Amino acid sequence: MKITIELDSFDDYRQLSKEDIQLVEKAREALKKAYAPYSKFKVGASLLLENGEILLGNNQENVAYPSGLCAERVVLFNAGANYSDHSIKTLCIAAEGDLIQEDQILSPCGACRQVMLESEVRQQKKYRIILISSKGNGVIFHSAKDLLPIAFGE
C-alpha cells in the first residue's frame, strides 16, 4: 500500500485568497469565544459552505472532561444538522494556548479527523482544510482523507 497526502504550506495567511483570509480571520474570532477554563487552550473553526454561508465553532470544555467538544466537531455537526443540503467547501481551524508554540500548527485529534472524513463521505465531495498557527503560517489539505488516510469504516 502506498499513501500519498496532498497539502500546500504557506508562511503568511495574508498571501491566500480573499475568501481564505476571511475564513482564517473568522476562525480566529471564534477561538476568542471558546469556553476553555480548564486547559486554557482555545480552538476556533470557520466553515464555508458552497452557498457562501460561513459557520463558526469553538471548543467547549466541561469539568467532566469527556463531556466537552472540539471546535471542529462543533462546526461540522452544526453544518450537518442545519445545512445538510449545502456542501462544505472549506474548513479552517485556528488554535492558541500554552500547548503549542506560536508558529506550530494544530493537528486535529483523531475523533475530529474521523468526523471530518465522515462529513466528506456524507456530501460525496472533498473539501479543503486550512490549519493556521497563531503566527499566521499554515497548511492546506485538499481532502479530509489526507488527514486520515486509513479511516475507520473503510
Secondary structure, DSSP 8 states (H G I E B T S, - for coil): ------EEEES-GGGS-HHHHHHHHHHHHHHHT-B-TTT--EEEEEEEETTS-EEEEE-B--SSGGG-B-HHHHHHHHHHHH-TTS-EEEEEEEEESTTS-TT------HHHHHHHHHHHHHHTS--EEEEE-SSS-EEEES-GGGT-SS-TT-
